[in-house]
Amino acid sequence: MSLIFHFFSLLALVAAIAAGTVDAIQSVASSSTMLASLGDLWIAISPGTLVATEDLVEFYIHPEAWQQGAAFLLTQPACAVFLVLALILWIAGYRRPKPFGRFAA
């Protein structure tokens, strides 16, 4: 199970680096800070899945869950959201190292 969490953490970290790189390129090109939100990035990549996810959340959870939770998350910078997700997944898959001996400090 730890391997699965660490693998998805790696994927989220790669997505954060890619989003950060795109933001850096756009910022240098425009000579001002440009941060793409998660919603903008999701619409650019696959707008149909965003609408489908909104419908699923509103149907199975509650319409306010999309308006309060997901709408807030979609306005945040994509690189920051993916970095936090990578950290959470890494922590979820963390295992404490086993001690070498009975009296190991």
C-alpha angles and dihedrals in degrees: 000000000000090000091055093051091047091049093052089045088056091050091050090049091051090050090050092051092048092049091046091050092051090048091050093050092049091047093052092045094051097036091231136082112279119182119178114218121229090247093053091048092048092049091049093051104037120351094176094062091051091056091044091050091049090052092048094049093047093047102041103030114020137292090243090057089067095042095048107028110024096036089055092048093049092057094056122095110275095226091055093047092050092046092053090046091051091051093049092049092047091051091048091055097043118121123192113244114253116246116250098224143009093262099037113146 
